Amino acid sequence: MTDRPPPIKAGSRGLLRLISPSGAVPEPDRVHRAQERLQELGFRVQLDSNALSRVQRFSGTDTQRVQALHRAARGTARVVMATRGGYGLSRILHKLDYALLRDGINQRRQFWVGHSDFSALQLAVLAQTGAVTYSGPMAAYDFGAEKLDDITVDSFLDALDGSQEAIGFACDDAPRGLDRAGVLWGGNLSLVTGLIGTPYLPKARGVLFLEDVAEQPYRVERMFAQLLLAGVLQRQKAVVLGAFTDYRLSAHDAGFDLASAVAWLRSQLKESGVPVVTGLPFGHVRTKLTLPHGARCRLVRDGSEAYLVFPHGHD
């Protein structure tokens, strides 16, 4: 594991580069709106030359998207942000120059930010290099929305400027006296599960956070089961669940819902002593926190809230 990049202070935020490493952008106007919003926050925004390209469902060919990632790592931007997720990074993980990505993050002090399909890149970078990236907002969905979410913006800027020492969220299901420490890692459940058996899944024993979108509760439970059967969940210090959104129950579910899947997960991890905590504001939702993926943290409960506590500054 490596330290987080040095903070970016207000008034000197520098260059932010927008890249599209996954799906094609269906609404370019949202990206242009995001550019304006980010400029208002003090960034100089640079749109990668391939960011608005389309080849089938992807934002360019596999080679073009690899080149875009490598351009960003070689560049002078302090922040590299994905325009959107979708699908596409799993196709190119084996083609990336991880030494170059590591140098961009560690030597050029870059913050790489995104979620959804971007989780595949973050997991691979952590597994291959130990470098810290940031699970957080993206251009089209977040900064290109009709209305900006204040908490999302504030958390993003706090992560950049080094003031993010703790993140609290309402939680009534964490065990009393909860205090677990380890590496914070995870992201999209489908991507975490899809990397089992590959060299791109971190061997972390820490605080695993998970979210997903448009996955029926039984499919969520099936992915929990796969992580369990692969031995991934039992070696964690804690599992923290974010938002699982945009699914529809059917009559065949007969009362089986997301709460049922979470209850089953808890029952399976009880013997291992791994707590399952819900309520993390993260996922395919408007209000999301920016989380240092790969950084050390403590997960504690205080009253009706749970906190992710990080080392001071970028240490």
C-alpha positions as CSV (number, residue, x, y, z in Angstrom):
1,M,0.0,0.0,0.0
2,T,1.2,3.5,-0.8
3,D,0.4,6.9,0.7
4,R,-2.4,9.0,-0.8
5,P,-1.3,11.8,-3.1
6,P,-0.5,15.2,-1.5
7,P,-3.5,17.4,-1.0
8,I,-4.8,19.8,-3.6
9,K,-5.6,23.1,-1.9
10,A,-8.4,25.4,-2.9
11,G,-7.2,28.1,-5.2
12,S,-4.6,25.9,-6.8
13,R,-6.5,22.9,-8.0
14,G,-4.8,22.7,-11.4
15,L,-5.6,20.5,-14.3
16,L,-8.4,17.9,-14.2
17,R,-8.5,15.5,-17.1
18,L,-11.7,13.7,-18.2
19,I,-11.4,10.3,-19.8
20,S,-13.9,7.6,-21.0
21,P,-12.3,4.2,-20.3
22,S,-15.5,2.2,-20.5
23,G,-18.8,2.9,-22.3
24,A,-19.6,5.5,-24.9
25,V,-21.1,8.8,-23.6
26,P,-24.8,8.9,-24.6
27,E,-25.3,12.5,-23.7
28,P,-22.2,14.7,-24.5
29,D,-24.1,17.7,-23.2
30,R,-23.8,16.3,-19.7
31,V,-20.0,16.1,-20.0
32,H,-19.9,19.7,-21.2
33,R,-22.0,20.8,-18.3
34,A,-19.7,18.9,-16.0
35,Q,-16.7,20.8,-17.5
36,E,-18.3,24.1,-16.7
37,R,-19.2,23.0,-13.1
38,L,-15.7,21.7,-12.5
39,Q,-14.2,24.9,-13.9
40,E,-16.4,26.9,-11.5
41,L,-14.8,24.8,-8.7
42,G,-11.3,26.0,-9.7
43,F,-10.1,23.3,-12.0
44,R,-8.7,23.7,-15.5
45,V,-10.6,20.9,-17.3
46,Q,-9.1,19.0,-20.2
47,L,-11.3,16.6,-22.2
48,D,-9.3,13.6,-23.6
49,S,-9.3,13.5,-27.4
50,N,-11.1,10.1,-27.3
51,A,-13.6,10.9,-24.5
52,L,-16.6,11.4,-26.7
53,S,-15.8,8.7,-29.3
54,R,-18.0,5.7,-30.0
55,V,-17.2,2.2,-31.3
56,Q,-20.3,0.0,-30.8
57,R,-21.1,0.4,-27.0
58,F,-17.6,1.5,-26.1
59,S,-15.9,4.9,-26.1
60,G,-13.4,3.8,-28.7
61,T,-11.6,0.6,-29.5
62,D,-9.8,-1.3,-26.8
63,T,-6.5,0.1,-28.1
64,Q,-7.8,3.7,-28.0
65,R,-9.1,3.3,-24.5
66,V,-5.8,1.9,-23.3
67,Q,-4.0,4.8,-24.9
68,A,-6.3,7.3,-23.2
69,L,-5.5,5.8,-19.8
70,H,-1.8,5.8,-20.6
71,R,-2.0,9.5,-21.8
72,A,-3.6,10.4,-18.5
73,A,-0.9,8.7,-16.5
74,R,1.8,10.4,-18.5
75,G,0.1,13.8,-18.3
76,T,0.3,16.7,-15.9
77,A,-3.3,16.5,-14.6
78,R,-3.6,16.3,-10.8
79,V,-7.0,14.7,-11.1
80,V,-8.1,12.1,-13.7
81,M,-11.9,11.6,-13.6
82,A,-14.0,9.1,-15.6
83,T,-16.9,10.6,-17.6
84,R,-19.1,7.6,-16.9
85,G,-19.1,3.8,-16.3
86,G,-20.9,1.3,-18.4
87,Y,-18.8,-1.7,-19.5
88,G,-15.4,-2.0,-21.1
89,L,-12.5,-1.9,-18.6
90,S,-12.6,-5.7,-18.0
91,R,-11.7,-6.1,-21.6
92,I,-8.4,-4.2,-21.3
93,L,-7.0,-4.9,-17.8
94,H,-4.4,-7.2,-19.2
95,K,-3.3,-4.6,-21.7
96,L,-2.5,-1.8,-19.2
97,D,1.0,-0.7,-18.2
98,Y,0.6,-0.8,-14.4
99,A,4.1,0.6,-13.8
100,L,3.0,3.7,-15.8
101,L,-0.3,4.0,-13.9
102,R,1.6,3.6,-10.6
103,D,4.0,6.4,-11.6
104,G,1.2,8.7,-12.5
105,I,-0.4,8.2,-9.1
106,N,2.7,8.1,-7.0
107,Q,5.2,10.3,-8.8
108,R,2.9,12.7,-10.6
109,R,0.7,12.8,-7.5
110,Q,-2.5,12.1,-9.4
111,F,-6.0,11.5,-8.0
112,W,-7.9,9.0,-10.2
113,V,-11.6,9.2,-9.5
114,G,-14.7,7.2,-10.5
115,H,-17.1,4.4,-9.7
116,S,-19.3,1.8,-11.4
117,D,-17.2,0.1,-14.2
118,F,-14.2,2.2,-13.0
119,S,-14.1,-0.2,-10.0
120,A,-12.4,-2.7,-12.3
121,L,-9.5,-0.4,-12.9
122,Q,-9.2,0.6,-9.2
123,L,-9.2,-3.0,-8.1
124,A,-6.5,-3.9,-10.7
125,V,-4.3,-0.9,-9.8
126,L,-4.5,-1.9,-6.1
127,A,-3.8,-5.5,-6.8
128,Q,-0.9,-4.8,-9.2
129,T,0.7,-1.7,-7.5
130,G,-0.8,-1.0,-4.1
131,A,-1.6,2.6,-5.3
132,V,-4.5,4.5,-3.9
133,T,-7.3,5.7,-6.2
134,Y,-10.6,7.3,-5.3
135,S,-14.1,5.8,-5.5
136,G,-16.3,8.8,-6.1
137,P,-18.2,11.0,-8.5
138,M,-18.0,11.0,-12.3
139,A,-18.5,13.7,-14.8
140,A,-21.7,12.9,-16.6
141,Y,-23.7,11.3,-13.8
142,D,-22.7,13.6,-11.0
143,F,-21.2,16.9,-12.2
144,G,-23.3,16.8,-15.3
145,A,-26.6,16.3,-13.4
146,E,-29.4,19.0,-13.6
147,K,-28.6,19.9,-10.0
148,L,-25.3,19.3,-8.2
149,D,-25.5,17.4,-4.9
150,D,-23.7,19.5,-2.2
151,I,-22.6,16.5,-0.1
152,T,-21.1,14.8,-3.2
153,V,-19.2,17.9,-4.1
154,D,-18.0,18.6,-0.6
155,S,-16.8,15.1,0.0
156,F,-14.9,15.1,-3.3
157,L,-13.2,18.4,-2.5
158,D,-12.4,17.2,1.1
159,A,-10.7,14.1,-0.3
160,L,-8.6,16.3,-2.6
161,D,-7.6,19.0,-0.1
162,G,-6.6,16.6,2.7
163,S,-9.3,17.6,5.1
164,Q,-11.0,14.2,4.9
165,E,-10.1,12.6,8.3
166,A,-13.4,10.8,9.0
167,I,-16.7,10.1,7.2
168,G,-19.8,9.4,9.2
169,F,-23.1,7.9,8.1
170,A,-26.3,6.9,9.8
171,C,-26.2,3.3,10.8
172,D,-28.4,1.3,13.2
173,D,-27.1,-2.3,12.4
174,A,-23.4,-2.1,13.3
175,P,-22.4,-4.0,16.4
176,R,-22.0,-1.9,19.6
177,G,-18.3,-1.3,20.2
178,L,-17.4,-1.9,16.5
179,D,-13.8,-1.0,15.9
180,R,-12.0,-2.6,12.9
181,A,-9.0,-1.5,11.0
182,G,-7.7,-2.4,7.6
183,V,-7.4,-1.4,4.0
184,L,-10.5,0.1,2.5
185,W,-11.3,-1.5,-0.9
186,G,-14.1,-2.7,-3.1
187,G,-16.6,-0.9,-5.2
188,N,-19.1,-2.4,-7.6
189,L,-20.1,-5.9,-6.5
190,S,-20.4,-7.3,-10.0
191,L,-16.8,-6.1,-10.8
192,V,-15.4,-7.4,-7.5
193,T,-17.0,-10.8,-8.2
194,G,-16.0,-10.8,-11.8
195,L,-12.3,-10.5,-10.9
196,I,-12.2,-13.6,-8.7
197,G,-9.5,-16.0,-10.0
198,T,-7.6,-13.2,-11.8
199,P,-4.4,-11.3,-10.8
200,Y,-6.5,-8.1,-10.7
201,L,-8.4,-8.9,-7.5
202,P,-6.6,-7.5,-4.4
203,K,-5.6,-9.9,-1.7
204,A,-6.7,-7.3,0.9
205,R,-7.8,-8.2,4.4
206,G,-9.6,-5.0,5.3
207,V,-12.9,-3.1,5.1
208,L,-14.7,-4.2,1.9
209,F,-17.3,-1.9,0.6
210,L,-19.8,-2.9,-2.0
211,E,-22.6,-1.4,-4.1
212,D,-24.5,-2.3,-7.3
213,V,-27.2,-1.2,-9.7
214,A,-30.0,-3.0,-11.6
215,E,-29.2,-6.3,-9.9
216,Q,-32.1,-8.4,-8.5
217,P,-31.7,-9.3,-4.8
218,Y,-31.3,-13.0,-5.7
219,R,-28.4,-12.1,-8.0
220,V,-26.9,-9.9,-5.3
221,E,-27.1,-12.8,-3.0
222,R,-25.5,-15.1,-5.6
223,M,-22.6,-12.8,-5.9
224,F,-22.3,-12.6,-2.1
225,A,-22.2,-16.4,-2.2
226,Q,-19.5,-16.5,-4.8
227,L,-17.3,-14.2,-2.7
228,L,-18.0,-16.3,0.3
229,L,-17.2,-19.6,-1.5
230,A,-14.0,-18.1,-2.8
231,G,-12.9,-17.2,0.7
232,V,-12.9,-13.4,0.1
233,L,-15.5,-12.4,2.6
234,Q,-14.2,-14.4,5.6
235,R,-10.8,-12.8,5.6
236,Q,-12.2,-9.2,5.8
237,K,-12.3,-7.2,8.9
238,A,-15.7,-5.9,8.0
239,V,-18.1,-5.6,5.0
240,V,-19.8,-2.3,4.4
241,L,-22.8,-2.1,2.0
242,G,-23.7,1.0,0.0
243,A,-26.6,1.5,-2.2
244,F,-28.2,-1.3,-4.3
245,T,-30.6,0.5,-6.6
246,D,-32.8,0.3,-9.7
247,Y,-34.1,-3.3,-9.4
248,R,-37.6,-4.6,-9.6
249,L,-39.0,-7.4,-7.5
250,S,-41.4,-10.0,-9.1
251,A,-44.2,-12.1,-7.8
252,H,-41.9,-15.1,-7.9
253,D,-39.7,-13.4,-5.3
254,A,-42.6,-14.0,-2.8
255,G,-41.1,-11.7,-0.2
256,F,-37.4,-12.3,-0.9
257,D,-35.9,-8.9,-1.1
258,L,-32.6,-7.1,-0.6
259,A,-33.0,-7.3,3.2
260,S,-33.3,-11.1,2.8
261,A,-30.0,-11.2,0.9
262,V,-28.2,-9.1,3.6
263,A,-29.7,-11.2,6.4
264,W,-28.3,-14.4,4.7
265,L,-24.9,-12.8,4.3
266,R,-24.8,-11.9,8.0
267,S,-25.8,-15.5,8.9
268,Q,-22.9,-16.8,6.8
269,L,-20.3,-14.5,8.3
270,K,-21.4,-14.8,11.9
271,E,-19.1,-17.6,12.7
272,S,-16.1,-15.8,11.1
273,G,-16.9,-12.7,13.2
274,V,-17.1,-10.4,10.2
275,P,-19.7,-7.6,10.8
276,V,-21.9,-6.5,7.9
277,V,-22.8,-2.8,8.1
278,T,-25.3,-1.0,5.8
279,G,-26.0,2.6,5.0
280,L,-22.8,3.8,3.3
281,P,-23.8,6.7,1.0
282,F,-22.0,5.3,-2.1
283,G,-23.1,3.8,-5.3
284,H,-25.3,4.7,-8.2
285,V,-27.0,7.5,-6.2
286,R,-26.9,11.2,-6.3
287,T,-25.4,11.6,-2.8
288,K,-22.1,9.8,-2.7
289,L,-19.0,10.0,-0.6
290,T,-15.5,10.0,-2.1
291,L,-13.5,7.1,-0.6
292,P,-9.8,6.5,-0.8
293,H,-9.6,3.1,-2.4
294,G,-6.6,1.2,-1.0
295,A,-6.0,3.5,2.0
296,R,-5.9,2.3,5.5
297,C,-8.9,3.1,7.7
298,R,-10.7,2.3,10.9
299,L,-14.4,1.5,10.9
300,V,-16.0,2.4,14.3
301,R,-19.5,2.9,15.6
302,D,-20.4,5.9,17.8
303,G,-24.0,6.1,18.9
304,S,-26.3,5.8,15.9
305,E,-23.5,6.5,13.4
306,A,-20.7,4.5,11.9
307,Y,-17.4,6.3,10.9
308,L,-14.6,5.5,8.5
309,V,-11.6,7.2,10.0
310,F,-8.5,7.9,7.9
311,P,-4.9,8.8,8.9
312,H,-4.4,12.6,9.1
313,G,-3.7,14.3,5.8
314,H,-2.2,12.0,3.1
315,D,-0.1,10.0,5.5
